[in-house]
Amino acid sequence: MQQFKLWGRMKTWFKLVAVAALVVPLAATAADAPKSATPAVLKALFDCRAITTDAERLACYDAAVGQVNKAEKTGEVIIVDRQEARAARRQAFGLDLSALAILDRSEEKTEVDRVIGEVVSARQSPDGRWTVVLADGAVWKQVDDQSISKDPKKGSRAEIRKASMGSYFMNLDGQRAVRARRADTQ
């Protein structure tokens, strides 16, 4: 009977670890640590697997899970699942954020090559180029001199896709695409 209780508690800890698709230490940047570095609190949890005595292994898991929980609550580590990583990648589409490479630890490397959004605002500069703000907060600026036949407005559909050599095409309401770049601000 005691073994079943032990196994039930261990399964709970294994689920906790399985949900932790990524653990990102806030104190370290991608340049500071090797790509495969495991945070100390997670390594302590993994090390419990090597203990052969059930009671000692359970005590190790109890202590290690407590430390992971504390580290997550204090912000020392952030646990991000695959869905959150995809959302972050999509939100950062068009920006040069090589630090997001930490989100690519899983075997599944799904790269975003296009986003579709709704225009919240659009304005034209004196030189005829457009700045478009999407519903997700992304700001895209036209970088070429191509004209757009129908002015974008609130509610317009914007599709931005990767082009060659790090550039992007912005298509507004199905019109001919113009070259654009992601801007930090309007």
C-alpha positions in Angstrom: 0.0 0.0 0.0 2.8 2.4 0.9 4.4 1.7 -2.5 1.2 2.8 -4.3 1.2 6.1 -2.3 4.8 6.6 -3.1 4.2 6.0 -6.8 1.3 8.4 -6.9 3.3 11.2 -5.4 6.2 10.5 -7.7 3.9 10.6 -10.8 2.8 14.1 -9.6 6.4 15.2 -9.6 7.0 13.7 -13.0 4.1 15.6 -14.4 5.5 18.8 -12.9 8.7 18.2 -14.7 7.0 17.3 -17.9 5.1 20.6 -18.0 8.3 22.4 -17.5 9.2 22.3 -21.2 11.6 25.2 -20.6 13.1 26.7 -17.5 14.6 30.1 -18.2 16.9 31.5 -15.5 16.4 35.3 -15.3 19.9 35.9 -14.0 21.7 34.3 -16.9 21.5 35.4 -20.5 22.0 33.1 -23.5 25.5 34.4 -23.8 26.3 33.6 -20.1 25.4 30.0 -20.1 25.8 27.1 -22.5 22.7 26.4 -24.6 22.1 23.1 -22.7 22.8 24.4 -19.2 20.3 23.1 -16.7 19.4 25.4 -13.8 20.6 24.1 -10.4 17.1 23.7 -9.0 16.0 21.5 -11.9 19.3 19.5 -11.8 18.7 18.7 -8.2 15.2 17.4 -9.1 16.6 15.2 -11.9 19.4 13.9 -9.7 16.8 12.4 -7.4 16.2 9.7 -10.1 19.5 8.1 -9.2 18.6 7.3 -5.6 17.6 3.6 -5.4 15.9 3.6 -1.9 12.3 4.6 -2.2 12.1 6.6 1.0 15.3 8.5 0.3 14.2 9.1 -3.3 10.8 10.4 -2.1 12.5 12.7 0.4 14.8 14.0 -2.3 11.8 14.7 -4.6 10.0 16.4 -1.8 12.9 18.7 -1.1 13.7 19.3 -4.8 10.1 20.1 -5.9 9.9 22.5 -3.0 12.9 24.3 -4.3 11.6 24.4 -7.9 8.3 25.7 -6.6 10.1 28.4 -4.5 12.3 29.4 -7.4 9.3 29.8 -9.7 7.3 31.8 -7.2 10.3 34.2 -6.6 11.0 34.5 -10.3 14.4 32.9 -10.1 13.2 30.6 -12.9 10.3 30.8 -15.3 8.6 27.7 -16.5 7.4 28.1 -20.0 5.4 25.4 -21.9 5.6 24.9 -25.6 2.4 26.8 -26.3 3.7 29.9 -24.4 7.0 29.6 -26.4 5.1 29.6 -29.7 3.1 32.6 -28.6 6.3 34.5 -27.7 7.9 33.6 -31.0 4.8 34.8 -32.9 4.7 38.1 -30.8 8.4 38.7 -31.6 8.1 38.0 -35.4 10.1 40.5 -37.3 12.3 41.6 -34.4 15.9 40.6 -34.0 15.7 38.8 -30.7 18.4 36.2 -30.8 17.9 35.8 -27.0 14.7 34.0 -27.8 16.8 31.1 -29.0 16.3 29.7 -25.5 12.7 29.0 -26.6 14.0 26.5 -29.1 15.1 23.8 -26.7 12.5 21.3 -27.8 13.0 18.9 -30.7 10.1 20.6 -32.5 11.5 23.7 -34.2 8.5 25.5 -35.5 9.6 28.8 -37.0 7.1 31.5 -37.7 7.3 32.6 -41.3 4.2 34.8 -41.5 1.7 36.5 -39.3 -1.8 37.7 -40.0 -3.3 40.5 -38.0 -5.8 43.3 -37.8 -4.8 46.9 -38.3 -5.5 49.1 -35.3 -4.1 52.2 -36.8 -2.3 53.3 -40.0 -0.7 56.6 -40.9 1.3 57.8 -43.9 4.5 59.8 -43.5 5.2 62.8 -45.7 7.4 60.6 -48.0 4.4 58.3 -48.7 5.4 55.4 -46.6 3.0 53.7 -44.2 3.3 52.8 -40.5 0.8 50.2 -39.4 0.0 49.1 -35.9 -1.5 45.7 -35.5 -3.9 44.5 -32.8 -1.1 42.6 -31.0 0.9 45.8 -30.7 3.4 45.1 -33.4 4.4 48.2 -35.4 5.4 47.7 -39.0 6.9 50.4 -41.2 7.0 50.4 -45.0 10.6 50.6 -46.2 10.2 50.8 -50.0 8.7 53.4 -52.3 5.9 51.3 -53.7 2.4 52.9 -53.5 -0.6 51.2 -52.1 -3.8 51.8 -54.1 -6.2 51.5 -51.2 -5.2 53.1 -47.9 -5.2 50.8 -44.9 -7.5 51.7 -42.0 -8.6 50.3 -38.7 -9.9 46.8 -39.3 -7.8 46.2 -42.4 -6.2 42.7 -42.7 -2.5 42.7 -42.7 -0.3 39.7 -43.6 3.4 40.0 -43.0 5.7 37.3 -44.3 9.4 36.7 -44.5 11.2 37.6 -47.7 14.8 37.0 -48.7 17.8 38.2 -46.8 16.0 39.1 -43.6 13.4 41.4 -45.1 9.6 41.2 -44.9 6.7 41.7 -47.2 3.5 43.4 -45.8 0.3 42.8 -47.7 -2.6 45.0 -46.7 -6.2 43.9 -47.6 -4.9 41.7 -50.4 -3.1 44.4 -52.3 0.3 44.1 -53.8 2.9 43.6 -51.0 5.3 46.2 -50.0 8.6 45.7 -48.2 8.5 46.5 -44.4 10.4 46.1 -41.2 9.3 45.7 -37.6 9.8 48.8 -35.5 10.1 49.0 -31.8 7.7 52.0 -31.6 5.5 54.0 -33.8 
